[in-house]
Amino acid sequence: KAGVTQTPRYLIKTRGQQVTLSCSPISGHRSVSWYQQTPGQGLQFLFEYFSETQRNKGNFPGRFSGRQFSNSRSEMNVSTLELGDSALYLCASIPVAGGSGEQFFGPGTRLTVL
Amino acid sequence: GESVGLHLPTLSVQEGDNSIINCAYSNSASDYFIWYKQESGKGPQFIIDIRSNMDKRQGQRVTVLLNKTVKHLSPQIAATQPGDSAVYFCAELDTGGGNKLTFGTGTQLKVEL
């Protein structure tokens, strides 16, 4: 079956702009989580969605937001981009509502902010 | 001083040897641990998990030992192969429900031929 799809794979933006990243989970998976990966902070949890509802949110400013659609596809948005937002943004597709350590990650979107 | 980035420990092993990675955790309430592998240009990939009611879990060429007394996790790879070269992360599943993972710093495994 198809894996997790993230688009775009690479993105270059300038400070102050906004960006929207997309994640299509594995068919049948209703939970999606987002993570930010940087050399300085490692892998950090952004938020989790299940059945179009945000269930968990990490310690990120309000400039970071997300949503999930009825087909389980998810988007995250970062407004007023800062240089420090340059990172690999990873989406995880999860087969169950909760308690699953086995999560399926996409290849990520590499965001560069100039 | 200013932090310029996480120090990623590196483990270098000879092909065919066993690789032993060490992970420490601080939350005594943590009860579900997972080990992920991340190859260059890819997202993390699930390897194996272990719950706190177990001391050891084995898969194909992989084993993870859990020592709850000292809050230590030891994932291992037997007969390490060049394809095992990657960054390995220990992670904890949040105890508050949901699927939130907290990842460790990671260990860079280099396999020498």
Chai-1 contact restraints between the chains, C-beta under 6 A:
chainA,res_idxA,chainB,res_idxB,connection_type,confidence,min_distance_angstrom,max_distance_angstrom,comment,restraint_id
A,S31,B,N99,contact,1.0,0.0,6.0,A-B,restraint_1
A,S33,B,N99,contact,1.0,0.0,6.0,A-B,restraint_2
A,P39,B,G5,contact,1.0,0.0,6.0,A-B,restraint_3
A,G40,B,G5,contact,1.0,0.0,6.0,A-B,restraint_4
A,G42,B,L6,contact,1.0,0.0,6.0,A-B,restraint_5
A,G42,B,T105,contact,1.0,0.0,6.0,A-B,restraint_6
A,L43,B,F103,contact,1.0,0.0,6.0,A-B,restraint_7
A,F45,B,K100,contact,1.0,0.0,6.0,A-B,restraint_8
A,E48,B,G98,contact,1.0,0.0,6.0,A-B,restraint_9
A,E48,B,N99,contact,1.0,0.0,6.0,A-B,restraint_10
A,E48,B,K100,contact,1.0,0.0,6.0,A-B,restraint_11
A,R55,B,G98,contact,1.0,0.0,6.0,A-B,restraint_12
A,N56,B,G98,contact,1.0,0.0,6.0,A-B,restraint_13
A,N56,B,K100,contact,1.0,0.0,6.0,A-B,restraint_14
A,L90,B,G43,contact,1.0,0.0,6.0,A-B,restraint_15
A,I94,B,N99,contact,1.0,0.0,6.0,A-B,restraint_16
A,G98,B,G97,contact,1.0,0.0,6.0,A-B,restraint_17
A,G98,B,G98,contact,1.0,0.0,6.0,A-B,restraint_18
A,G98,B,N99,contact,1.0,0.0,6.0,A-B,restraint_19
A,S100,B,N99,contact,1.0,0.0,6.0,A-B,restraint_20
A,G101,B,Y32,contact,1.0,0.0,6.0,A-B,restraint_21
A,G101,B,I34,contact,1.0,0.0,6.0,A-B,restraint_22
A,G101,B,D49,contact,1.0,0.0,6.0,A-B,restraint_23
A,G101,B,L93,contact,1.0,0.0,6.0,A-B,restraint_24
A,E102,B,F46,contact,1.0,0.0,6.0,A-B,restraint_25
A,F105,B,G43,contact,1.0,0.0,6.0,A-B,restraint_26
A,F105,B,P44,contact,1.0,0.0,6.0,A-B,restraint_27
A,G106,B,G43,contact,1.0,0.0,6.0,A-B,restraint_28
A,P107,B,K42,contact,1.0,0.0,6.0,A-B,restraint_29
A,P107,B,G43,contact,1.0,0.0,6.0,A-B,restraint_30
A,G108,B,G43,contact,1.0,0.0,6.0,A-B,restraint_31
